[in-house]
Amino acid sequence: MDNVPSADADRQKQGTIVVSRAPDGGRDQFRRYKVFIDDTQIGLIGRGQTLRFDLPAGPHRLQLRIAWCSSPTLAAMVEPGEVTSFRCAPGGEPAEALSAVTEGAADYIALQQTDEPMEAPRAVRNGTTRFRLATSLGFLGGGLALIGAWIWHYTGVARAADDLVAEVSLVVILVCMVTLRIGGRKKTGSDRRA
């Protein structure tokens, strides 16, 4: 009779649950979901991440949670040597955010079984992309500071500072607009050459 080492025998009695989280979705993009299998937290999954859990063969329960919200609990039948895959993402529409954390708290996270693990590609951010993102954020910051200067001016809170803040804000906005325009023109020109 063949003597199979116990580690190999244990592996033959195990299967794998793979949980993949969608790389998109604005809600919860900087937060991680808690992964629970059989009511025990066994991991945290971030946006665009894939986790693998080796488990004994048989039925298991899978649920994801964040704060007081969760996904529905799904049954997962783990077969020996097989992979059972799941995909998760923020549930519902962004416009339904308030109802999602109240009456829809049990469906806040969408969780479904899939045929294959989802390998989410990481977005590659080169120097140009990072520069354009920073410039866009500068444009947004300049606009918010300009709004603040107008509020200060009309409420009389900081009359001495409102003109300076408004001028600096306008300069920041103009520089960002010109930079984005020049960057867009260079990209368009390089696309035409290609």
C-alpha positions in Angstrom: 0.0 0.0 0.0 1.3 3.5 -0.9 2.2 5.7 2.0 1.2 9.2 1.0 2.9 11.9 3.2 0.4 13.6 5.5 1.0 17.1 4.0 0.1 15.7 0.5 -2.9 13.9 1.9 -4.1 17.1 3.6 -3.7 19.0 0.3 -5.8 16.4 -1.4 -8.6 17.0 1.1 -8.5 20.8 0.6 -9.9 23.2 -2.0 -9.4 26.9 -2.6 -11.8 29.9 -2.4 -10.6 32.8 -4.4 -12.2 36.3 -3.8 -11.5 39.1 -6.3 -12.6 42.7 -5.8 -13.4 44.8 -8.9 -10.8 47.5 -9.6 -13.5 50.1 -10.3 -16.3 51.5 -8.3 -16.1 54.9 -6.7 -17.6 53.9 -3.3 -15.1 52.5 -0.8 -12.2 52.8 -3.1 -9.8 53.6 -0.3 -11.3 51.1 2.2 -10.9 47.4 2.5 -13.7 44.8 3.0 -13.4 42.2 5.8 -13.6 38.7 4.4 -15.4 36.2 6.6 -15.6 32.5 6.0 -17.8 30.5 8.4 -18.2 33.6 10.5 -14.5 34.0 11.1 -12.6 37.0 9.7 -9.7 35.6 7.6 -8.6 38.6 5.5 -9.0 42.1 4.2 -9.5 42.8 0.5 -8.8 46.1 -1.2 -9.9 47.5 -4.6 -8.5 45.4 -7.5 -7.1 42.8 -5.2 -7.5 39.0 -5.4 -7.1 36.7 -2.3 -6.8 32.9 -2.1 -7.8 30.8 0.9 -7.1 27.1 1.2 -9.9 25.4 3.1 -11.0 21.9 4.0 -13.3 20.4 1.4 -17.0 20.8 2.1 -19.6 23.5 2.5 -18.5 26.9 3.8 -20.2 30.3 4.2 -18.7 33.5 2.7 -19.5 37.0 3.6 -17.9 40.4 3.2 -18.3 43.3 5.7 -17.5 46.9 6.2 -18.6 48.8 9.3 -22.2 47.8 9.9 -22.8 46.9 6.2 -22.2 43.6 4.5 -22.8 41.4 1.5 -25.3 38.6 1.5 -23.9 35.4 2.9 -23.2 32.9 0.1 -22.8 29.2 0.4 -19.5 27.9 -1.1 -19.0 24.2 -1.8 -15.3 23.6 -1.8 -14.3 20.5 -3.7 -10.9 18.8 -3.1 -8.2 20.2 -5.3 -10.7 22.6 -7.0 -11.0 26.4 -7.0 -14.3 28.2 -6.1 -14.2 31.8 -7.3 -16.1 34.9 -6.1 -16.2 38.5 -7.3 -17.2 41.4 -5.1 -17.8 45.1 -5.7 -19.7 48.0 -4.2 -23.4 47.2 -4.5 -26.1 49.4 -6.0 -25.8 52.8 -7.7 -23.8 55.7 -6.2 -27.0 57.8 -6.1 -28.4 55.2 -3.7 -25.6 55.7 -1.1 -27.9 56.8 1.7 -30.4 53.9 1.4 -27.5 51.5 0.9 -26.2 52.2 4.4 -29.6 52.1 6.0 -32.3 49.7 4.7 -29.9 48.1 2.1 -27.0 47.5 4.6 -27.2 43.7 4.0 -26.7 44.2 0.3 -24.1 47.0 0.5 -21.5 44.8 -1.1 -22.3 42.8 -4.2 -20.9 39.3 -4.0 -21.4 36.6 -6.6 -19.8 33.3 -7.6 -17.9 33.2 -10.9 -16.6 30.5 -13.1 -12.9 31.7 -12.9 -10.9 33.9 -10.7 -10.9 37.5 -11.8 -7.3 38.8 -12.2 -7.7 42.5 -12.0 -5.0 44.4 -13.9 -3.4 47.2 -12.0 -3.6 50.6 -13.6 -0.2 51.7 -14.7 0.4 55.4 -13.9 3.3 56.8 -15.8 4.8 60.2 -15.1 2.4 61.9 -17.6 -0.7 60.5 -15.9 0.5 61.4 -12.4 1.3 65.0 -13.6 -2.1 65.4 -15.2 -3.8 64.1 -12.0 -1.8 66.5 -9.9 -2.6 69.4 -12.2 -6.3 68.5 -12.1 -6.2 68.4 -8.3 -4.4 71.8 -8.3 -7.2 73.1 -10.5 -9.8 71.8 -8.1 -7.9 73.2 -5.1 -7.6 76.6 -6.7 -11.3 76.7 -7.5 -12.2 75.8 -3.9 -9.9 78.5 -2.5 -11.5 81.0 -4.9 -14.9 80.1 -3.6 -13.6 80.5 0.0 -12.2 84.0 -0.9 -15.6 85.0 -2.3 -17.3 83.8 0.9 -14.8 85.7 3.0 -15.3 88.8 0.9 -19.1 88.8 1.1 -19.3 87.8 4.8 -16.5 90.2 5.9 -14.7 87.5 7.8 -11.2 88.1 6.4 -11.3 91.3 4.3 -7.6 91.7 4.4 -6.9 88.2 3.1 -9.7 87.7 0.6 -8.0 89.7 -2.2 -4.7 87.9 -1.8 -6.4 84.4 -1.7 -8.5 85.2 -4.7 -5.5 86.4 -6.7 -3.4 83.3 -5.8 -6.4 81.1 -6.6 -6.9 82.6 -10.0 -3.2 82.2 -10.8 -3.3 78.5 -9.7 -6.4 77.9 -11.8 -4.9 79.6 -14.9 -1.6 77.8 -14.6 -3.4 74.4 -14.2 -5.7 75.2 -17.2 -2.8 76.1 -19.4 -0.8 73.1 -18.3 -3.7 70.7 -18.9 -4.3 72.3 -22.3 -0.6 72.0 -23.3 -0.4 68.4 -22.0 -3.6 67.5 -24.0 -2.2 69.1 -27.2 1.1 67.2 -26.9 -0.8 63.9 -26.4 -3.0 64.7 -29.4 0.0 65.5 -31.5 1.8 62.3 -30.6 -1.4 60.3 -31.3 -1.5 61.8 -34.8 2.1 60.8 -35.5 1.5 57.2 -34.4 
